[in-house]
């Protein structure tokens, strides 16, 4: 009986080997190459070649090169011009009642200076601003919406009162320092603010809003015609 059992095991092994070989033979007959559209020029079992630059090595860069000033744009950014402060006292270096350096390039660029009365225009970011110089002193600063260029904007005072402000803002800001009088040309009302014996503000208004104003010393701040 042991003999028959041994023969059965041998026969089973032989059948297993024969079956395995048959399976490999079947697989060997299958085309496992990728589908390339059936082009006869491409042999079975091969793939398309990679792009010409696929294996191009990266350009070597020394360690820390990203911090090399020669490789980095270190051009300095020019600072913006600071905005000069505009207040009831003056504009930047031009203080009401104090002498003006007539050799200042901005002053000299305004043309021949009339020593009796002369205007200099400054281009404030919020709109034109005009400095009146009388006998070498800063007499007043004008902000007007009625200029020859149809100006409709201009800088406001630090408390926010400026062109377009309602007259109520003038009263709220200066209270009992405010007086009113009819405009010389009969258009609206002038609101006069007495800050001190040496300084004041005149607001020209129409239909309840500020259309122009000037800050300066008396008597120049009251001159309706400016330097005329």
KOLNUVO-78526 format. One record per residue (C-alpha): residue number from 1; residue in one letter; x, y, z negated. Coordinates in nm, 4 decimals. Layout:
REM residues N
{NUM "A" {X Y Z}}
...
This chain:
REM residues 228
{1 "X" {0.0000 0.0000 0.0000}}
{2 "X" {0.2937 0.2281 -0.0717}}
{3 "X" {0.4185 0.1634 0.2755}}
{4 "X" {0.0936 0.2783 0.4314}}
{5 "X" {0.0951 0.5914 0.2120}}
{6 "X" {0.4472 0.6806 0.3244}}
{7 "X" {0.3565 0.6334 0.6883}}
{8 "X" {0.0554 0.8649 0.6422}}
{9 "X" {0.2710 1.1377 0.4976}}
{10 "X" {0.5192 1.1067 0.7823}}
{11 "X" {0.2415 1.1199 1.0383}}
{12 "X" {0.0937 1.4305 0.8667}}
{13 "X" {0.4264 1.6109 0.8781}}
{14 "X" {0.4683 1.5241 1.2425}}
{15 "X" {0.1218 1.6620 1.3208}}
{16 "X" {0.1931 1.9800 1.1220}}
{17 "X" {0.5164 2.0415 1.3117}}
{18 "X" {0.3473 1.9757 1.6446}}
{19 "X" {0.0613 2.2184 1.5558}}
{20 "X" {0.2998 2.4939 1.4515}}
{21 "X" {0.4988 2.4614 1.7698}}
{22 "X" {0.1787 2.4788 1.9727}}
{23 "X" {0.0750 2.7992 1.7926}}
{24 "X" {0.4095 2.9663 1.8616}}
{25 "X" {0.3860 2.8582 2.2202}}
{26 "X" {0.0409 3.0201 2.2476}}
{27 "X" {0.1584 3.3442 2.0891}}
{28 "X" {0.4623 3.3524 2.3191}}
{29 "X" {0.2249 3.3732 2.6103}}
{30 "X" {0.0436 3.6859 2.4826}}
{31 "X" {0.1578 4.0338 2.6026}}
{32 "X" {0.2143 4.2322 2.2802}}
{33 "X" {0.3648 4.5405 2.4501}}
{34 "X" {0.1746 4.8779 2.4249}}
{35 "X" {-0.0760 4.9634 2.6934}}
{36 "X" {0.1056 5.1958 2.9324}}
{37 "X" {-0.1593 5.2089 3.1999}}
{38 "X" {-0.0406 4.9081 3.3938}}
{39 "X" {0.2455 5.0869 3.5641}}
{40 "X" {0.4563 4.8269 3.7478}}
{41 "X" {0.7711 5.0377 3.6936}}
{42 "X" {0.7626 4.9805 3.3180}}
{43 "X" {0.8659 4.6327 3.2090}}
{44 "X" {0.6635 4.4355 2.9632}}
{45 "X" {0.7599 4.4974 2.6012}}
{46 "X" {0.9177 4.8432 2.6518}}
{47 "X" {0.7892 5.1861 2.5328}}
{48 "X" {0.8116 5.5348 2.6806}}
{49 "X" {1.1492 5.7041 2.6187}}
{50 "X" {1.1605 5.9809 2.3495}}
{51 "X" {1.1877 6.3500 2.4519}}
{52 "X" {1.5358 6.4667 2.5474}}
{53 "X" {1.5640 6.6876 2.2354}}
{54 "X" {1.4173 6.4321 1.9937}}
{55 "X" {1.7533 6.3299 1.8593}}
{56 "X" {1.9198 6.6730 1.8817}}
{57 "X" {2.0805 6.7347 1.5407}}
{58 "X" {1.9944 7.0528 1.3473}}
{59 "X" {2.2504 7.3319 1.3485}}
{60 "X" {2.4457 7.2972 1.0243}}
{61 "X" {2.4372 7.5979 0.7904}}
{62 "X" {2.6724 7.6469 0.4975}}
{63 "X" {2.5249 7.6166 0.1561}}
{64 "X" {2.3877 7.9465 0.0262}}
{65 "X" {2.3868 8.1025 0.3734}}
{66 "X" {2.0314 8.2258 0.3243}}
{67 "X" {2.1741 8.4801 0.0789}}
{68 "X" {2.4526 8.5963 0.3094}}
{69 "X" {2.4067 8.9746 0.3608}}
{70 "X" {2.5331 8.9311 0.7171}}
{71 "X" {2.2323 8.7076 0.7918}}
{72 "X" {1.9710 8.9115 0.6022}}
{73 "X" {1.8190 9.2462 0.7062}}
{74 "X" {1.9251 9.4744 0.4233}}
{75 "X" {1.8239 9.8021 0.5914}}
{76 "X" {1.6983 10.0274 0.3079}}
{77 "X" {1.3406 10.1521 0.3323}}
{78 "X" {1.3407 10.5331 0.3229}}
{79 "X" {1.1395 10.6693 0.0273}}
{80 "X" {0.8235 10.8632 0.0988}}
{81 "X" {0.8327 11.2352 0.0384}}
{82 "X" {0.6758 11.3046 -0.3019}}
{83 "X" {0.3549 11.5053 -0.2999}}
{84 "X" {0.4039 11.8440 -0.4621}}
{85 "X" {0.1621 11.9198 -0.7443}}
{86 "X" {-0.0996 12.1827 -0.6667}}
{87 "X" {-0.2556 12.3508 -0.9704}}
{88 "X" {-0.3917 12.6854 -1.0872}}
{89 "X" {-0.0289 12.7724 -1.1669}}
{90 "X" {0.1188 12.7185 -0.8229}}
{91 "X" {0.2373 12.4666 -0.5675}}
{92 "X" {0.5581 12.2742 -0.6341}}
{93 "X" {0.8432 12.5229 -0.6796}}
{94 "X" {0.6216 12.8184 -0.5853}}
{95 "X" {0.4776 12.9525 -0.9106}}
{96 "X" {0.2207 13.2329 -0.9115}}
{97 "X" {0.3839 13.5581 -1.0219}}
{98 "X" {0.7421 13.4372 -0.9781}}
{99 "X" {0.9976 13.5258 -0.7108}}
{100 "X" {1.0197 13.3136 -0.3956}}
{101 "X" {1.3528 13.2156 -0.2427}}
{102 "X" {1.3092 13.3673 0.1018}}
{103 "X" {1.6076 13.1697 0.2312}}
{104 "X" {1.4212 12.8437 0.1681}}
{105 "X" {1.4020 12.6604 0.5053}}
{106 "X" {1.0228 12.6214 0.4785}}
{107 "X" {0.9815 12.9921 0.4130}}
{108 "X" {1.2287 13.0988 0.6810}}
{109 "X" {1.0582 12.8721 0.9363}}
{110 "X" {0.7327 13.0677 0.8982}}
{111 "X" {0.8680 13.3501 1.1133}}
{112 "X" {0.9727 13.7098 1.0456}}
{113 "X" {0.8763 13.7967 0.6901}}
{114 "X" {0.6764 14.1081 0.6221}}
{115 "X" {0.8025 14.2176 0.2785}}
{116 "X" {0.4675 14.3783 0.1931}}
{117 "X" {0.2554 14.0648 0.2521}}
{118 "X" {0.3334 13.7391 0.4259}}
{119 "X" {0.1629 13.3987 0.4592}}
{120 "X" {0.3365 13.0602 0.4741}}
{121 "X" {0.1425 12.7485 0.5726}}
{122 "X" {0.2165 12.4147 0.4046}}
{123 "X" {0.0840 12.0847 0.5350}}
{124 "X" {-0.0400 11.9218 0.2163}}
{125 "X" {-0.1535 11.5588 0.2684}}
{126 "X" {-0.5124 11.6650 0.1909}}
{127 "X" {-0.5105 11.9611 0.4287}}
{128 "X" {-0.3457 12.2991 0.4946}}
{129 "X" {-0.2461 12.5217 0.2058}}
{130 "X" {-0.1414 12.8865 0.2460}}
{131 "X" {0.1007 13.0716 0.0203}}
{132 "X" {0.0764 13.4499 0.0073}}
{133 "X" {0.4059 13.6262 -0.0659}}
{134 "X" {0.3874 13.9892 -0.1737}}
{135 "X" {0.7104 14.1853 -0.2188}}
{136 "X" {0.9051 13.8626 -0.2680}}
{137 "X" {0.6694 13.7042 -0.5249}}
{138 "X" {0.4227 13.4164 -0.4954}}
{139 "X" {0.0958 13.6108 -0.5247}}
{140 "X" {-0.1693 13.3501 -0.4445}}
{141 "X" {-0.2529 13.0207 -0.2733}}
{142 "X" {-0.5440 12.9862 -0.0303}}
{143 "X" {-0.7481 12.6774 0.0582}}
{144 "X" {-0.9932 12.7604 0.3340}}
{145 "X" {-1.2348 12.5665 0.5534}}
{146 "X" {-1.2796 12.8655 0.7819}}
{147 "X" {-0.9368 12.8670 0.9455}}
{148 "X" {-0.8794 12.9131 1.3198}}
{149 "X" {-0.8324 12.5358 1.3656}}
{150 "X" {-1.1700 12.4485 1.2152}}
{151 "X" {-1.0146 12.3034 0.9021}}
{152 "X" {-1.2688 12.1168 0.6919}}
{153 "X" {-1.0443 11.9582 0.4301}}
{154 "X" {-0.7881 12.0770 0.1803}}
{155 "X" {-0.6340 11.9937 -0.1576}}
{156 "X" {-0.8465 12.0083 -0.4702}}
{157 "X" {-0.7433 12.1322 -0.8132}}
{158 "X" {-0.6380 11.8737 -1.0748}}
{159 "X" {-0.9900 11.8645 -1.2235}}
{160 "X" {-1.1308 11.7649 -0.8842}}
{161 "X" {-1.2943 12.0962 -0.7932}}
{162 "X" {-1.2275 12.1881 -0.4322}}
{163 "X" {-1.3839 12.2284 -0.0893}}
{164 "X" {-1.7334 12.0865 -0.0829}}
{165 "X" {-1.7752 12.0819 -0.4614}}
{166 "X" {-2.1163 12.1916 -0.5923}}
{167 "X" {-2.1201 12.5181 -0.7847}}
{168 "X" {-2.2280 12.3246 -1.0923}}
{169 "X" {-1.8795 12.1739 -1.1085}}
{170 "X" {-1.7286 12.5223 -1.1366}}
{171 "X" {-1.9509 12.6077 -1.4324}}
{172 "X" {-1.8863 12.2721 -1.5963}}
{173 "X" {-1.5079 12.3106 -1.5627}}
{174 "X" {-1.4632 12.6711 -1.6803}}
{175 "X" {-1.7813 12.7584 -1.8684}}
{176 "X" {-1.8002 13.1179 -1.9877}}
{177 "X" {-1.4873 13.2123 -1.7917}}
{178 "X" {-1.7002 13.2110 -1.4764}}
{179 "X" {-1.8660 13.5215 -1.3312}}
{180 "X" {-2.0527 13.5581 -1.0044}}
{181 "X" {-2.0893 13.8346 -0.7484}}
{182 "X" {-2.2297 13.8551 -0.3945}}
{183 "X" {-1.9874 13.7746 -0.1180}}
{184 "X" {-1.8555 14.0849 0.0585}}
{185 "X" {-1.9907 13.9660 0.3908}}
{186 "X" {-2.3257 13.8653 0.2458}}
{187 "X" {-2.2685 13.4930 0.2955}}
{188 "X" {-2.3306 13.3022 -0.0251}}
{189 "X" {-2.1892 13.3875 -0.3657}}
{190 "X" {-1.8377 13.4241 -0.5025}}
{191 "X" {-1.7585 13.2501 -0.8323}}
{192 "X" {-1.4724 13.4245 -1.0137}}
{193 "X" {-1.2820 13.2383 -1.2866}}
{194 "X" {-1.0612 13.4463 -1.5169}}
{195 "X" {-0.7892 13.2164 -1.6491}}
{196 "X" {-0.5808 13.4946 -1.8067}}
{197 "X" {-0.4870 13.8547 -1.7454}}
{198 "X" {-0.2295 13.7291 -1.4972}}
{199 "X" {-0.4146 13.4470 -1.3187}}
{200 "X" {-0.7556 13.3693 -1.1783}}
{201 "X" {-0.9521 13.1729 -0.9188}}
{202 "X" {-1.2049 13.2936 -0.6643}}
{203 "X" {-1.4414 13.0373 -0.5127}}
{204 "X" {-1.6385 13.1346 -0.2043}}
{205 "X" {-1.9611 12.9343 -0.1835}}
{206 "X" {-2.2494 12.8895 0.0550}}
{207 "X" {-2.5664 12.6878 0.0050}}
{208 "X" {-2.4440 12.5816 -0.3365}}
{209 "X" {-2.1057 12.4375 -0.2275}}
{210 "X" {-1.7461 12.5622 -0.2176}}
{211 "X" {-1.6397 12.6683 0.1318}}
{212 "X" {-1.3022 12.8268 0.0408}}
{213 "X" {-1.1061 12.9253 -0.2671}}
{214 "X" {-0.7866 13.0899 -0.3801}}
{215 "X" {-0.5793 13.0886 -0.6962}}
{216 "X" {-0.3466 13.3726 -0.7841}}
{217 "X" {-0.2745 13.6876 -0.9753}}
{218 "X" {-0.4800 14.0060 -0.9683}}
{219 "X" {-0.5206 14.2146 -0.7655}}
{220 "X" {-0.4101 13.9909 -0.4752}}
{221 "X" {-0.6439 13.7048 -0.5664}}
{222 "X" {-0.9377 13.9425 -0.5042}}
{223 "X" {-0.8211 14.0600 -0.1630}}
{224 "X" {-1.0969 13.9418 0.0691}}
{225 "X" {-0.8993 14.0149 0.3845}}
{226 "X" {-0.5789 13.8466 0.2721}}
{227 "X" {-0.2763 14.0274 0.4147}}
{228 "X" {-0.4858 14.2283 0.6601}}
